[in-house]
């Protein structure tokens, strides 16, 4: 049995190929995913956010962020907007051992 404690992770660019692979690795290893970001793929990031019960999402595209906010209304998932929002979300620490993977 392995005694390693894995940190939680935030994945910037979770809808791209590298981001999706990182999500697969995190899921297979039981790593908590706190935050996700994407450019404008609302359908995929919504599915990811709901499946992983993330704490926050960020969308670079403002219209996509507006749509994601509408779709996630009633959940506890915070939605950040634009490039500044991605940076702001990425600097939020949800626990002391969190890792931010930049796949943008």
N, C-alpha and C positions, 0 to 999 in steps of 0.2 A: 504494500500500500504506500502511496506517495503522500508525504506530509506537506507538500507545497501548498501555499495559500496564494491563489491567483488574485491579482488586483481586478478591480472593475475597469471598464473601458468605455470610452466614447469614440465613435467612429465617424469621422468627417468624410463624406463621400460614400455613404453606405449603399447607394443604389448602383454604383459603378462596379466593374468587375473585381477590382482589388478590395473595395469595401464589402462586397458580397462574400468574397472568400474569407475576409477577416471575421465577418459575422458567423460564417460556418465554423471556423476554428474556435471562436468564443463559445458558441453553443455546444460544440462537441466537448469542450473542456470545462463547462460549467462556469464560465466567466460572466459575471453580471454586466450587461450592457446598459449604461445610463443614458447616453445621448446619441443621436443620429443627425446627420445633415445630408442634404442633397441640393442639387440645382433646381430641378423642376419636376421630378418624377413623383408626383403626389400619390399615385396609386401604390407604388412599391413601398415608399417610406411609410405610408399609412399602415400597410400590412405588417411591415417590420416593427413599427412602433407598438401596434396593438399586440402582436405575438410576443414581444419581448418586454412589454410593460415598462417602456423607457420613461425617464423622468422629463426629457425635453427633446425637441426636434428643432432644426433650423433649416430654412429654405433660402437659398440665394435669390431666387426669383420672387419678387414681391407678390405677384398674382398667385403663384403656387403656394406661398405662405398663407395668404388669405384663404385659399381653398382648403389647405390642410387644417387651419384653425377651425373652419366651419365643420369639417369632417370629424375632428377630434373634440368638438364641443361636448362638455359633460364628462370628459375624462380628466385626470389629473396631469395630463401631459402639456407642458408649457411649449409654446411655439415661438421661436425667434425668427426675425425677419432680416433678410439681406446679408451682405458680407459682414457688416458690423455685428449683426445678430449672431452669425456663426462664430465670430471671434469672442463675443460676449458669452455665448453658451459654452464654448470650449474652455473658458477660464473659470467657469463655475466648478467647484470641487464638491462632489456629492459624497465622497469619502476620501480619506487621507492617502490611499494607495492607488488612486485612479490614474489610468494611462490614457492619453489622447492619441489616437492613430489618425494621421492626416493622409487620406487617400483621395484628396481633391486634385 
